[in-house]
Amino acid sequence: MTYLEDWEFNTNDNKFGLTECVACLEKYTDGQILSVTPCSHNVHQECCLNWLMSRNQEKEQRCPMCNIVIDITILKKNKEK
């Protein structure tokens, strides 16, 4: 995956059993937009961008769940959409 994929959360179609955002720890609610990181973790779209962009002074940006490195150019492309 070369970008963050976004999707709309729906409790009736929650085949992964997702319950809360790993960045802000709030429960997901229907209609919220989630981002899937390149390492396949789901986070509120805004939380994901805020989490990763707030670390743009560091050498590497990392997934809030598994700490894998995420290329900052992916985030810049998403912000431009």
C-alpha positions in Angstrom: 0.0 0.0 0.0 1.4 3.4 -0.9 -1.1 5.6 0.8 -3.5 5.7 3.8 -6.8 4.1 2.8 -9.9 5.7 4.3 -13.2 4.1 5.0 -16.5 4.8 6.9 -17.0 2.9 10.1 -20.3 0.9 10.5 -21.1 -1.3 13.5 -23.3 -3.5 11.4 -20.4 -4.3 9.1 -17.6 -4.5 11.7 -16.0 -7.8 10.6 -12.7 -6.9 12.3 -14.3 -6.3 15.7 -12.9 -2.8 16.0 -14.0 -0.9 19.0 -11.7 2.1 19.7 -9.1 4.4 18.2 -5.5 3.5 19.4 -4.5 7.2 19.2 -7.3 8.9 21.1 -8.8 5.8 22.8 -12.4 6.9 21.9 -14.9 4.3 20.8 -15.7 4.3 17.1 -19.2 5.4 16.1 -21.1 4.9 12.9 -20.2 7.3 10.1 -16.7 8.1 11.4 -14.0 8.0 8.8 -11.1 5.7 9.7 -7.7 5.5 8.1 -5.9 2.2 7.5 -2.2 2.5 7.9 0.2 0.7 5.5 0.6 -1.9 8.3 -3.2 -2.5 8.3 -4.1 -0.7 11.6 -7.3 1.4 11.8 -7.3 4.8 13.4 -9.7 7.8 13.2 -8.6 9.6 10.0 -8.0 12.9 11.9 -6.2 11.2 14.7 -3.9 9.3 12.3 -2.9 12.5 10.5 -2.5 14.4 13.7 -0.5 11.6 15.3 1.9 11.3 12.4 2.2 14.9 11.4 2.9 16.0 15.0 6.0 13.9 14.8 7.3 15.5 11.6 10.3 16.9 13.4 11.5 13.4 14.3 13.6 11.3 11.9 10.8 8.8 11.3 7.0 8.7 11.7 5.6 5.6 13.2 2.3 3.8 13.5 0.6 4.5 16.8 -0.3 0.8 17.2 2.8 -1.2 16.1 5.5 1.4 15.7 6.3 0.5 12.1 7.9 3.4 10.1 5.4 5.2 7.9 6.8 7.3 5.0 5.8 11.0 5.5 5.3 11.5 1.8 2.2 9.3 2.1 0.7 11.8 4.6 1.5 14.8 2.4 -0.4 13.1 -0.6 -3.4 12.5 1.7 -3.5 16.1 3.0 -3.5 17.3 -0.6 -6.7 15.3 -1.6 
